[in-house]
Amino acid sequence: MGKKKQKAEKKKEIANDIDEDKLFSDVSKLAEGILDLAKSVVPFYKDFADDVIYERITDINQIERQLDYMLDFCFYEEILLLYKAVLRKLYYNYPETVVSYVQFYREMYEDEGEEDEQVSEDV
């Protein structure tokens, strides 16, 4: 290989390394931002879970709408615990709803083929 071609290949490698480093940095910042957002909504979902548990909110349509939003943050342990608490409260009156939301969780967060029974066991 000629010197010019070697230099061109080396520059290309360096450019790829820089691009990968920038991409990793950008993804890391995005992930941190999402985690910060999840942490910031904990008080809101804590209030929501309390309202459902203490029957201040009983409209199942309103509860399902909030569970839909809450599901987006169930990667964060504190939100997942609140999600489970709400589902436990709903189980006896709305078992089909609970089954649906356990399934939604599994579809979003469990790897295919992984048999993690934790959510359904805790409900």
Secondary structure as UniProt FT lines:
FT   HELIX           3..53
FT   TURN            54..55
FT   HELIX           60..71
FT   TURN            72..75
FT   HELIX           77..90
FT   TURN            91..93
FT   HELIX           95..109
FT   TURN            112..113
FT   HELIX           118..122
//
